[in-house]
């Protein structure tokens, strides 16, 4: 009927509703084949545009948590994702997206009033002692949202709100799926992803040896091996956090505080792995949005021991949560705790290196957590003394901490440890700004005159540079521009006012100021003429600099610094060139990799000795050493022969070592022979010689 429904519109008018009603009300009594047939019929009606997309999705979503067949569940899931992706192929179908997002939000919201059971023991995956269907619905809502986000079908704040609500669901599986979405990992529930497991290669090969050998069987095995290799590569790939989703969170401060409250309230109900997920997400939100959840530092102190499981990840989460707006008073106890637990002679070198690296990452983001008033200088001096250690990892960690404070706050270091550049900066009066203070507003853009001269040379129009709107539009190409204006706003243009009509107003209360300003020279004390300042200000006030202009400005400043150094500039010019090159490298790395500021366990562990190779690595090394040479074996007796063969026993006996020949049975028999045996041997030798002569 579904195939010919478009030919009989009146007779099949109620056919889709009857199919949907049968699936909803009699799903448990239907056979698996009949269920799949009903679902396929609904999909056929959707392909023939008899059923609307929203009606099909409304009927398929309730079936996901109810079905027990992995094949049918995979089929329904594929239909849902394909239908939404097709609807948003050319342009965003906002009406469908809003309706589907409302359904998913309702699925997540249904079980929010249940009691939190955690993921320990018998309460794992249950709600009130029973398997929670509401939790399963919420889990599927989060998984579908994550798949659509991954396929770049949905990338708005409403999708983030659905998953953000799942982070506070009472079922631990739903929480884990939502947390993994923000953390960027692809770990999913085993039950929902059982159909995507890699094929069993050994079973296929065993079946291949038993069954008849065919080319199609070989192709199947080759395809299965390719899929298994792809799965293992994807599983072993490094996970990156979902920064766009974290940045689109609504009320990140409230979201972070709710995460912390749940972490503290249900501390005994959650396992360590689940608490680590919450810590990671909370720390990344605090670092991205520069939030202050001060209770987090007090909570995490109980995990700062060198024998704690997964302590490198805990230290990485702690350092990730610190930023320049974090109060140093909240970090002083944490720094002291790390120094007492990790940095002392009673632990191994790897533990000391991890502790110093963790302190360095924290101080890198908030240098004032080590101050002069609270004994920070003495602690810093003790940590730096570890640069004389015999372990390479400890030496590298201590030297990196020393180099950090040479740059950010050399006043905490002893005079002999500051270095030449830091000592010169302190002698010239350069002091780091205290916590909470910022430098004055910038009066000019460094190198803007270089950009103006470059534009003049490019246009060749003399001193007057025509900055048209078309050039500005070209400068914004290939750059993401966040527009804050809507289409219904006023489209009135700016009114151009001639410079002749502008009036200058003097708001001075004293006439002596005019007399003092009269003899003032055009040459300022800092060596910059008024003409040059006026030209810079004209360019800065008449043209909106695009991202392309700033990129060009960076290159021009770098070229100018290189020219000054090649012309014989001093050490200051070389330092400026090195600073500009470092800035350009940092900008490029941050643009290519948004995880450049992400702290991982490797940053905490630091440089370590090469670990002992496992079995697979040793086999790979052996196979690599055998490349490009003949098969291993002896080459004796194979050279200068017509056919390849081994050496004879006579050749082997001739080349036998003398120490082995002395103790052979033949030699020992000769020594122990009687006089009669010797006479027989001599007579036989004489007879053979006579026969050979004749």
JOKAWO-V273738 format. One record per residue. N is the residue number from 1. PSI is psi in whole degrees, -180 to 180 (999 if undefined). OMEGA is omega in whole degrees, 0 to 359 (none if undefined). NEAR is the number of other ideal C-beta (glycine too) atoms within 10 Angstrom. Layout:
# JOKAWO-V273738
n->(N & N)
psi->(PSI & PSI)
omega->(OMEGA & OMEGA)
near->(NEAR & NEAR)
This chain:
# JOKAWO-V273738
n->(1 & 2 & 3 & 4 & 5 & 6 & 7 & 8 & 9 & 10 & 11 & 12 & 13 & 14 & 15 & 16 & 17 & 18 & 19 & 20 & 21 & 22 & 23 & 24 & 25 & 26 & 27 & 28 & 29 & 30 & 31 & 32 & 33 & 34 & 35 & 36 & 37 & 38 & 39 & 40 & 41 & 42 & 43 & 44 & 45 & 46 & 47 & 48 & 49 & 50 & 51 & 52 & 53 & 54 & 55 & 56 & 57 & 58 & 59 & 60 & 61 & 62 & 63 & 64 & 65 & 66 & 67 & 68 & 69 & 70 & 71 & 72 & 73 & 74 & 75 & 76 & 77 & 78 & 79 & 80 & 81 & 82 & 83 & 84 & 85 & 86 & 87 & 88 & 89 & 90 & 91 & 92 & 93 & 94 & 95 & 96 & 97 & 98 & 99 & 100 & 101 & 102 & 103 & 104 & 105 & 106 & 107 & 108 & 109 & 110 & 111 & 112 & 113 & 114 & 115 & 116 & 117 & 118 & 119 & 120 & 121 & 122 & 123 & 124 & 125 & 126 & 127 & 128 & 129 & 130 & 131 & 132 & 133 & 134 & 135 & 136 & 137 & 138 & 139 & 140 & 141 & 142 & 143 & 144 & 145 & 146 & 147 & 148 & 149 & 150 & 151 & 152 & 153 & 154 & 155 & 156 & 157 & 158 & 159 & 160 & 161 & 162 & 163 & 164 & 165 & 166 & 167 & 168 & 169 & 170 & 171 & 172 & 173 & 174 & 175 & 176 & 177 & 178 & 179 & 180 & 181 & 182 & 183 & 184 & 185 & 186 & 187 & 188 & 189 & 190 & 191 & 192 & 193 & 194 & 195 & 196 & 197 & 198 & 199 & 200 & 201 & 202 & 203 & 204 & 205 & 206 & 207 & 208 & 209 & 210 & 211 & 212 & 213 & 214 & 215 & 216 & 217 & 218 & 219 & 220 & 221 & 222 & 223 & 224 & 225 & 226 & 227 & 228 & 229 & 230 & 231 & 232 & 233 & 234 & 235 & 236 & 237 & 238 & 239 & 240 & 241 & 242 & 243 & 244 & 245 & 246 & 247 & 248 & 249 & 250 & 251 & 252 & 253 & 254 & 255 & 256 & 257 & 258 & 259 & 260 & 261 & 262 & 263 & 264 & 265 & 266 & 267 & 268 & 269 & 270 & 271 & 272 & 273 & 274 & 275 & 276 & 277 & 278 & 279 & 280 & 281 & 282 & 283 & 284 & 285 & 286 & 287 & 288 & 289 & 290 & 291 & 292 & 293 & 294 & 295 & 296 & 297 & 298 & 299 & 300 & 301 & 302 & 303 & 304 & 305 & 306 & 307 & 308 & 309 & 310 & 311 & 312 & 313 & 314 & 315 & 316 & 317 & 318 & 319 & 320 & 321 & 322 & 323 & 324 & 325 & 326 & 327 & 328 & 329 & 330 & 331 & 332 & 333 & 334 & 335 & 336 & 337 & 338 & 339 & 340 & 341 & 342 & 343 & 344 & 345 & 346 & 347 & 348 & 349 & 350 & 351 & 352 & 353 & 354 & 355 & 356 & 357 & 358 & 359 & 360 & 361 & 362 & 363 & 364 & 365 & 366 & 367 & 368 & 369 & 370 & 371 & 372 & 373 & 374 & 375 & 376 & 377 & 378 & 379 & 380 & 381 & 382 & 383 & 384 & 385 & 386 & 387 & 388 & 389 & 390 & 391 & 392 & 393 & 394 & 395 & 396 & 397 & 398 & 399 & 400 & 401 & 402 & 403 & 404 & 405 & 406 & 407 & 408 & 409 & 410 & 411 & 412 & 413 & 414 & 415 & 416 & 417 & 418 & 419 & 420 & 421 & 422 & 423 & 424 & 425 & 426 & 427 & 428 & 429 & 430 & 431 & 432 & 433 & 434 & 435 & 436 & 437 & 438 & 439 & 440 & 441 & 442 & 443 & 444 & 445 & 446 & 447 & 448 & 449 & 450 & 451 & 452 & 453 & 454 & 455 & 456 & 457 & 458 & 459 & 460 & 461 & 462 & 463 & 464 & 465 & 466 & 467 & 468 & 469 & 470 & 471 & 472 & 473 & 474 & 475 & 476 & 477 & 478 & 479 & 480 & 481 & 482 & 483 & 484 & 485 & 486 & 487 & 488 & 489 & 490 & 491 & 492 & 493 & 494 & 495 & 496 & 497 & 498 & 499 & 500 & 501 & 502 & 503 & 504 & 505 & 506 & 507 & 508 & 509 & 510 & 511 & 512 & 513 & 514 & 515 & 516 & 517 & 518 & 519 & 520 & 521 & 522 & 523 & 524 & 525 & 526 & 527 & 528 & 529 & 530 & 531 & 532 & 533 & 534 & 535 & 536 & 537 & 538 & 539 & 540 & 541 & 542 & 543 & 544 & 545 & 546 & 547 & 548 & 549 & 550 & 551 & 552 & 553 & 554 & 555 & 556 & 557 & 558 & 559 & 560 & 561 & 562 & 563 & 564 & 565 & 566 & 567 & 568 & 569 & 570 & 571 & 572 & 573 & 574 & 575 & 576 & 577 & 578 & 579 & 580 & 581 & 582 & 583 & 584 & 585 & 586 & 587 & 588 & 589 & 590 & 591 & 592 & 593 & 594 & 595 & 596 & 597 & 598 & 599 & 600 & 601 & 602 & 603 & 604 & 605 & 606 & 607 & 608 & 609 & 610 & 611 & 612 & 613 & 614 & 615 & 616 & 617 & 618 & 619 & 620 & 621 & 622 & 623 & 624 & 625 & 626 & 627 & 628 & 629 & 630 & 631 & 632 & 633 & 634 & 635 & 636 & 637 & 638 & 639 & 640 & 641 & 642 & 643 & 644 & 645 & 646 & 647 & 648 & 649 & 650 & 651 & 652 & 653 & 654 & 655 & 656 & 657 & 658 & 659 & 660 & 661 & 662 & 663 & 664 & 665 & 666 & 667 & 668 & 669 & 670 & 671 & 672 & 673 & 674 & 675 & 676 & 677 & 678 & 679 & 680 & 681 & 682 & 683 & 684 & 685 & 686 & 687 & 688 & 689 & 690 & 691 & 692 & 693 & 694)
psi->(-37 & -31 & -29 & 17 & -32 & -18 & -22 & 74 & -36 & -43 & -32 & 26 & -41 & 3 & -45 & -40 & -37 & -41 & -45 & -39 & -41 & -41 & -39 & -45 & -34 & 33 & -40 & -30 & -10 & 149 & 157 & -39 & -39 & -37 & -46 & -37 & -41 & -42 & -42 & -35 & -42 & -38 & -39 & -42 & -34 & -39 & -30 & 7 & 30 & -33 & 136 & 158 & -39 & -34 & -39 & -45 & -36 & -28 & -27 & -33 & -43 & -18 & -23 & -50 & -14 & -30 & 144 & -7 & 124 & -37 & -43 & -38 & -42 & -38 & -46 & -43 & -43 & -40 & -43 & -49 & -40 & -41 & -43 & -39 & -40 & -38 & -26 & 21 & -54 & -56 & 162 & 124 & 86 & -34 & -47 & -41 & -42 & -39 & -43 & -41 & -34 & -40 & -44 & -39 & -39 & -38 & -38 & -35 & -16 & -45 & 20 & -20 & 1 & 167 & 140 & 123 & -19 & -168 & 33 & 138 & -140 & -24 & 1 & 121 & 17 & 158 & 116 & 37 & -2 & 157 & 123 & 111 & -33 & -38 & -36 & -40 & -45 & -37 & -44 & -33 & -42 & -41 & -41 & -42 & -40 & -39 & -41 & -34 & -40 & -35 & 4 & 29 & -43 & 131 & 33 & 177 & -24 & -38 & -40 & -36 & -35 & -47 & -34 & -37 & -33 & -20 & -17 & 18 & 145 & -19 & 128 & -32 & -39 & -43 & -45 & -43 & -40 & -40 & -40 & -30 & -47 & -31 & -13 & 2 & 158 & 18 & 130 & 171 & 139 & -38 & -41 & -18 & 18 & -26 & -13 & 13 & 155 & 148 & 157 & 105 & -39 & -40 & -40 & -41 & -39 & -41 & -34 & -38 & -31 & -47 & 178 & 140 & 118 & 161 & -35 & -36 & -38 & -39 & -38 & -43 & -41 & -41 & -41 & -39 & -39 & -43 & -42 & -40 & -39 & -40 & -44 & -36 & -43 & -35 & -36 & -3 & 154 & 134 & 139 & 145 & 154 & 82 & -41 & -39 & -40 & -37 & -22 & 11 & 138 & 125 & 68 & -30 & -46 & -38 & -44 & -40 & -37 & -38 & -44 & -41 & -44 & -35 & -40 & -42 & -41 & 39 & -38 & -12 & -24 & 147 & 169 & -39 & -40 & -39 & -33 & -37 & -44 & -41 & -43 & -47 & -43 & -42 & -38 & -34 & -42 & -40 & -36 & -46 & 2 & 55 & 161 & 99 & 86 & -27 & -20 & -36 & -33 & -38 & -40 & -12 & -29 & -15 & -1 & 69 & 150 & -18 & 7 & 139 & 142 & 34 & -31 & -38 & -35 & -43 & -37 & -40 & -40 & -47 & -33 & -28 & -11 & 142 & -179 & -16 & 1 & 130 & 130 & -28 & -31 & -20 & -17 & -47 & -33 & -43 & -42 & -41 & -44 & -42 & -38 & -34 & -32 & -30 & 86 & 162 & -12 & 2 & 171 & 169 & -36 & -37 & -42 & -44 & -41 & -41 & -44 & -39 & -40 & -43 & -40 & -44 & -36 & -46 & -25 & -33 & -28 & 88 & -23 & 6 & -15 & 105 & 173 & -28 & -31 & 23 & 21 & -32 & -41 & -42 & -41 & -40 & -39 & -39 & -37 & -27 & -19 & -3 & -10 & 9 & 165 & -17 & 135 & -41 & -40 & -41 & -45 & -41 & -45 & -40 & -36 & -37 & -40 & -44 & -35 & -48 & -17 & -28 & -42 & -39 & 76 & -12 & -23 & -16 & 158 & 161 & -39 & -10 & -4 & -33 & 168 & -47 & -43 & -38 & -40 & -37 & -40 & -38 & -29 & -4 & 8 & 113 & 142 & 146 & 139 & 169 & 133 & -10 & 150 & 156 & 161 & 163 & 142 & 130 & -14 & 164 & 126 & 124 & 14 & -30 & -32 & -39 & -40 & -44 & -38 & -42 & -37 & -43 & -34 & -38 & -33 & 30 & 17 & -152 & -25 & 120 & 123 & 106 & 94 & 165 & -28 & -38 & -38 & -39 & -37 & -33 & -22 & 2 & 145 & 21 & 143 & 120 & 125 & 110 & 127 & 5 & 148 & 166 & -22 & 5 & 169 & 138 & 23 & 139 & 166 & 148 & 121 & 129 & 127 & 151 & -25 & -30 & -10 & 139 & 141 & 130 & 129 & 117 & 29 & 140 & -8 & 142 & -14 & -25 & -35 & -42 & -34 & -30 & -19 & -50 & 6 & 135 & 158 & -18 & 118 & 165 & -24 & 9 & 5 & 122 & 157 & -31 & -40 & -40 & -40 & -39 & -40 & -43 & -33 & -45 & -38 & -25 & -10 & -9 & 134 & 116 & 127 & 168 & -33 & -36 & -41 & -36 & -41 & -38 & -38 & -43 & -39 & -40 & -38 & -42 & -39 & -40 & -39 & -38 & -41 & -40 & -42 & -26 & 2 & 26 & 159 & -165 & -29 & -39 & -39 & -39 & -37 & -40 & -43 & -38 & -43 & -40 & -39 & -39 & -43 & -41 & -40 & -40 & -42 & -44 & -37 & -33 & -37 & -39 & 105 & -10 & 20 & -31 & 6 & 134 & 128 & 177 & -31 & -33 & -33 & -43 & -33 & -158 & 129 & 165 & 156 & 125 & 155 & 133 & 142 & -174 & -43 & -40 & -38 & -41 & -39 & -39 & -39 & -44 & -36 & -35 & -22 & -7 & 137 & 17 & 166 & 168 & 142 & 136 & 167 & 144 & 6 & 138 & 3 & -8 & 148 & 40 & 149 & -41 & 146 & 124 & 164 & 174 & 156 & 170 & -34 & -40 & -39 & -39 & -35 & -34 & 13 & 138 & 145 & -35 & -30 & -35 & -34 & -32 & 17 & 161 & -32 & -46 & -42 & -33 & -36 & -41 & -37 & 3 & 151 & 172 & -37 & -42 & -37 & -39 & -42 & -43 & -40 & -42 & -40 & -38 & -39 & -41 & -43 & -37 & -40 & -44 & -39 & -33 & -42 & 999)
omega->(181 & 181 & 183 & 183 & 181 & 179 & 181 & 186 & 182 & 182 & 183 & 183 & 182 & 183 & 179 & 180 & 179 & 177 & 180 & 179 & 178 & 180 & 183 & 189 & 184 & 184 & 183 & 182 & 180 & 176 & 180 & 180 & 180 & 177 & 180 & 178 & 179 & 179 & 178 & 178 & 177 & 178 & 177 & 177 & 177 & 179 & 177 & 177 & 173 & 178 & 179 & 182 & 182 & 177 & 178 & 181 & 178 & 178 & 183 & 182 & 178 & 181 & 183 & 181 & 184 & 185 & 178 & 180 & 181 & 180 & 179 & 179 & 177 & 179 & 179 & 180 & 179 & 180 & 181 & 182 & 181 & 182 & 180 & 179 & 179 & 180 & 181 & 185 & 183 & 178 & 180 & 176 & 187 & 181 & 178 & 181 & 180 & 180 & 180 & 178 & 176 & 177 & 180 & 178 & 178 & 178 & 179 & 187 & 186 & 186 & 184 & 183 & 181 & 180 & 180 & 182 & 180 & 183 & 178 & 170 & 185 & 182 & 184 & 177 & 180 & 176 & 182 & 176 & 181 & 178 & 187 & 175 & 177 & 176 & 178 & 177 & 179 & 179 & 179 & 177 & 179 & 182 & 179 & 178 & 181 & 179 & 179 & 176 & 181 & 178 & 179 & 174 & 175 & 176 & 183 & 183 & 180 & 176 & 178 & 180 & 179 & 181 & 178 & 176 & 178 & 178 & 181 & 179 & 181 & 179 & 185 & 180 & 178 & 177 & 182 & 179 & 179 & 179 & 178 & 177 & 181 & 180 & 174 & 180 & 184 & 181 & 182 & 181 & 184 & 181 & 182 & 183 & 182 & 181 & 181 & 180 & 180 & 180 & 179 & 184 & 182 & 179 & 179 & 179 & 177 & 178 & 180 & 179 & 183 & 184 & 180 & 182 & 178 & 178 & 179 & 177 & 177 & 178 & 178 & 180 & 179 & 178 & 179 & 178 & 178 & 179 & 180 & 178 & 179 & 179 & 181 & 178 & 179 & 181 & 182 & 181 & 182 & 179 & 179 & 182 & 182 & 185 & 178 & 179 & 179 & 180 & 181 & 178 & 176 & 182 & 181 & 179 & 177 & 178 & 179 & 179 & 177 & 176 & 180 & 179 & 178 & 179 & 181 & 185 & 184 & 182 & 183 & 181 & 182 & 174 & 181 & 180 & 180 & 178 & 177 & 176 & 180 & 178 & 180 & 181 & 180 & 181 & 180 & 176 & 178 & 180 & 182 & 183 & 179 & 180 & 178 & 172 & 191 & 179 & 181 & 181 & 176 & 181 & 188 & 183 & 181 & 178 & 185 & 173 & 187 & 179 & 180 & 176 & 178 & 183 & 175 & 178 & 177 & 178 & 178 & 177 & 178 & 181 & 180 & 183 & 184 & 176 & 186 & 179 & 178 & 180 & 180 & 180 & 179 & 183 & 182 & 177 & 180 & 179 & 179 & 180 & 180 & 181 & 181 & 185 & 189 & 188 & 173 & 186 & 184 & 181 & 181 & 181 & 179 & 179 & 179 & 179 & 179 & 179 & 180 & 178 & 178 & 177 & 179 & 180 & 177 & 181 & 178 & 180 & 177 & 184 & 185 & 174 & 169 & 182 & 181 & 186 & 185 & 178 & 180 & 180 & 179 & 178 & 179 & 177 & 178 & 180 & 182 & 180 & 179 & 176 & 176 & 181 & 179 & 181 & 184 & 181 & 179 & 180 & 180 & 180 & 181 & 179 & 178 & 176 & 177 & 180 & 179 & 183 & 169 & 182 & 189 & 183 & 182 & 180 & 179 & 183 & 173 & 186 & 183 & 182 & 186 & 184 & 186 & 185 & 180 & 179 & 178 & 178 & 178 & 180 & 178 & 176 & 179 & 180 & 177 & 180 & 177 & 182 & 177 & 180 & 178 & 179 & 181 & 181 & 180 & 180 & 183 & 176 & 183 & 177 & 181 & 177 & 176 & 178 & 179 & 179 & 178 & 179 & 178 & 180 & 180 & 182 & 179 & 182 & 178 & 185 & 181 & 181 & 181 & 179 & 183 & 180 & 181 & 178 & 178 & 179 & 177 & 180 & 180 & 180 & 180 & 175 & 178 & 181 & 178 & 182 & 181 & 181 & 178 & 185 & 183 & 178 & 181 & 182 & 179 & 182 & 177 & 178 & 180 & 180 & 180 & 181 & 180 & 182 & 180 & 180 & 178 & 181 & 178 & 184 & 181 & 179 & 184 & 177 & 180 & 180 & 178 & 180 & 179 & 181 & 185 & 181 & 183 & 183 & 176 & 181 & 180 & 184 & 183 & 176 & 181 & 183 & 179 & 180 & 181 & 178 & 180 & 180 & 179 & 181 & 178 & 180 & 183 & 183 & 182 & 183 & 174 & 183 & 180 & 174 & 176 & 177 & 179 & 176 & 176 & 179 & 178 & 178 & 180 & 178 & 179 & 178 & 179 & 178 & 177 & 179 & 180 & 180 & 179 & 179 & 178 & 178 & 183 & 182 & 178 & 177 & 178 & 178 & 178 & 178 & 179 & 179 & 179 & 178 & 178 & 178 & 179 & 179 & 180 & 179 & 180 & 181 & 178 & 178 & 180 & 184 & 179 & 180 & 181 & 180 & 182 & 180 & 180 & 179 & 179 & 176 & 180 & 182 & 177 & 182 & 179 & 175 & 181 & 181 & 180 & 183 & 178 & 186 & 182 & 180 & 178 & 177 & 178 & 178 & 178 & 180 & 179 & 179 & 180 & 182 & 175 & 177 & 181 & 180 & 184 & 178 & 181 & 180 & 181 & 177 & 183 & 182 & 177 & 178 & 178 & 179 & 182 & 178 & 179 & 180 & 180 & 179 & 179 & 177 & 178 & 180 & 180 & 182 & 182 & 179 & 185 & 181 & 176 & 181 & 181 & 183 & 176 & 183 & 181 & 181 & 180 & 177 & 178 & 180 & 185 & 183 & 179 & 181 & 179 & 178 & 179 & 178 & 177 & 181 & 180 & 178 & 178 & 179 & 179 & 179 & 179 & 179 & 178 & 179 & 180 & 181 & 181 & none)
near->(12 & 22 & 10 & 10 & 19 & 12 & 8 & 11 & 9 & 5 & 11 & 17 & 11 & 9 & 17 & 21 & 12 & 11 & 20 & 18 & 12 & 15 & 21 & 12 & 9 & 12 & 14 & 7 & 8 & 14 & 8 & 12 & 9 & 13 & 21 & 17 & 14 & 21 & 21 & 13 & 19 & 22 & 19 & 15 & 23 & 20 & 12 & 13 & 9 & 18 & 23 & 13 & 18 & 15 & 16 & 21 & 21 & 14 & 21 & 21 & 20 & 16 & 19 & 21 & 19 & 15 & 19 & 8 & 13 & 15 & 11 & 17 & 20 & 16 & 18 & 22 & 18 & 10 & 18 & 21 & 16 & 11 & 20 & 21 & 15 & 12 & 19 & 18 & 9 & 7 & 7 & 14 & 17 & 10 & 11 & 17 & 19 & 11 & 15 & 24 & 19 & 12 & 16 & 26 & 18 & 14 & 24 & 27 & 16 & 17 & 19 & 15 & 8 & 15 & 8 & 17 & 22 & 18 & 18 & 14 & 9 & 8 & 16 & 13 & 18 & 14 & 20 & 10 & 9 & 7 & 9 & 24 & 13 & 21 & 25 & 23 & 22 & 31 & 29 & 26 & 30 & 30 & 22 & 23 & 26 & 24 & 17 & 22 & 20 & 13 & 13 & 9 & 19 & 23 & 14 & 13 & 12 & 16 & 22 & 23 & 17 & 26 & 26 & 24 & 19 & 29 & 22 & 17 & 28 & 22 & 26 & 23 & 22 & 31 & 26 & 23 & 26 & 28 & 23 & 21 & 26 & 23 & 18 & 17 & 17 & 13 & 14 & 19 & 18 & 9 & 13 & 20 & 14 & 12 & 12 & 10 & 11 & 15 & 15 & 12 & 14 & 8 & 10 & 16 & 12 & 11 & 13 & 15 & 7 & 6 & 9 & 6 & 8 & 10 & 7 & 7 & 14 & 11 & 10 & 15 & 16 & 10 & 12 & 17 & 15 & 10 & 13 & 16 & 12 & 11 & 14 & 11 & 9 & 10 & 10 & 7 & 10 & 8 & 12 & 13 & 19 & 21 & 16 & 11 & 20 & 21 & 13 & 17 & 20 & 11 & 10 & 18 & 14 & 11 & 20 & 23 & 16 & 15 & 22 & 19 & 13 & 19 & 19 & 12 & 10 & 17 & 12 & 7 & 17 & 20 & 14 & 13 & 12 & 19 & 19 & 18 & 23 & 20 & 25 & 21 & 23 & 27 & 23 & 24 & 23 & 25 & 21 & 17 & 15 & 12 & 20 & 16 & 20 & 12 & 14 & 24 & 20 & 12 & 16 & 20 & 16 & 10 & 18 & 19 & 13 & 18 & 8 & 14 & 10 & 16 & 21 & 18 & 17 & 24 & 28 & 25 & 25 & 25 & 23 & 26 & 27 & 24 & 15 & 12 & 13 & 24 & 15 & 19 & 13 & 18 & 22 & 19 & 14 & 21 & 22 & 15 & 16 & 21 & 18 & 12 & 18 & 23 & 24 & 13 & 5 & 7 & 15 & 11 & 18 & 18 & 18 & 24 & 27 & 28 & 27 & 29 & 29 & 30 & 26 & 22 & 21 & 24 & 24 & 17 & 19 & 20 & 20 & 22 & 23 & 25 & 18 & 12 & 6 & 16 & 12 & 21 & 18 & 12 & 18 & 25 & 13 & 12 & 24 & 19 & 12 & 21 & 17 & 9 & 17 & 7 & 17 & 14 & 20 & 26 & 17 & 18 & 30 & 23 & 14 & 17 & 23 & 20 & 13 & 16 & 24 & 18 & 14 & 15 & 21 & 21 & 12 & 22 & 20 & 11 & 8 & 7 & 18 & 19 & 15 & 9 & 13 & 20 & 16 & 13 & 17 & 15 & 8 & 8 & 6 & 10 & 11 & 15 & 9 & 9 & 16 & 10 & 7 & 7 & 6 & 5 & 5 & 7 & 8 & 12 & 14 & 10 & 18 & 19 & 18 & 16 & 22 & 19 & 14 & 16 & 18 & 16 & 9 & 9 & 13 & 6 & 11 & 7 & 8 & 7 & 16 & 8 & 13 & 9 & 8 & 8 & 15 & 15 & 10 & 12 & 19 & 14 & 10 & 8 & 10 & 6 & 9 & 4 & 6 & 6 & 8 & 6 & 6 & 6 & 8 & 6 & 7 & 6 & 6 & 5 & 5 & 5 & 8 & 6 & 5 & 6 & 6 & 7 & 5 & 4 & 5 & 7 & 4 & 10 & 6 & 8 & 7 & 8 & 11 & 10 & 9 & 9 & 9 & 7 & 6 & 9 & 8 & 9 & 11 & 12 & 6 & 5 & 7 & 13 & 12 & 12 & 10 & 13 & 15 & 10 & 17 & 19 & 13 & 13 & 19 & 15 & 8 & 9 & 18 & 12 & 16 & 18 & 14 & 16 & 19 & 13 & 14 & 17 & 18 & 15 & 15 & 17 & 20 & 17 & 13 & 16 & 21 & 15 & 12 & 16 & 16 & 10 & 8 & 7 & 16 & 9 & 11 & 10 & 17 & 13 & 13 & 17 & 20 & 12 & 11 & 20 & 13 & 10 & 13 & 15 & 10 & 11 & 13 & 11 & 11 & 12 & 9 & 8 & 11 & 13 & 14 & 11 & 13 & 16 & 26 & 13 & 14 & 12 & 18 & 24 & 18 & 19 & 15 & 15 & 10 & 5 & 7 & 7 & 11 & 8 & 7 & 8 & 11 & 11 & 11 & 11 & 10 & 9 & 9 & 9 & 9 & 10 & 6 & 6 & 7 & 7 & 5 & 6 & 8 & 8 & 7 & 11 & 14 & 13 & 7 & 5 & 8 & 5 & 5 & 8 & 9 & 11 & 13 & 10 & 7 & 8 & 12 & 12 & 11 & 10 & 9 & 11 & 7 & 6 & 7 & 9 & 12 & 10 & 8 & 12 & 7 & 8 & 12 & 11 & 10 & 12 & 7 & 8 & 13 & 8 & 7 & 8 & 12 & 11 & 11 & 12 & 11 & 10 & 10 & 10 & 10 & 9 & 10 & 10 & 10 & 9 & 8 & 7 & 6 & 5)
